[in-house]
Amino acid sequence: MVIDNSAENRYEVHVDGALAGFLEYRVVGDVIALVHTEVGEAYAGRGLGAQLAKFALDDAIARSIKVSPLCPFVAKYIDKHPEYRVTVR
């Protein structure tokens, strides 16, 4: 399950109630900078990073804000999913 933990400025993915990974962000005006994605080693290979990226991009679309993909993982995700290119600032 992915949530927006706005108090920590990050999206979080939880598996069986445990924090498995996160995507840090910063909002400046009408732009969200997606800064860093990290998934715990115990959860590697499960597609959790992709879930975080998709959730963050869908959230940006829902909020009508642009994305600055500073995180290389998110930038690569956008390259692989061109439907999200419209969100990039």
Secondary structure, 3 states (H helix, E strand, C coil): CEEEECCCCEEEEEECCEEEEEEEEEEECCEEEEEEEEECHHHCCCCHHHHHHHHHHHHHHHCCCEEEECCHHHHHHHHHCHHHHHHEC
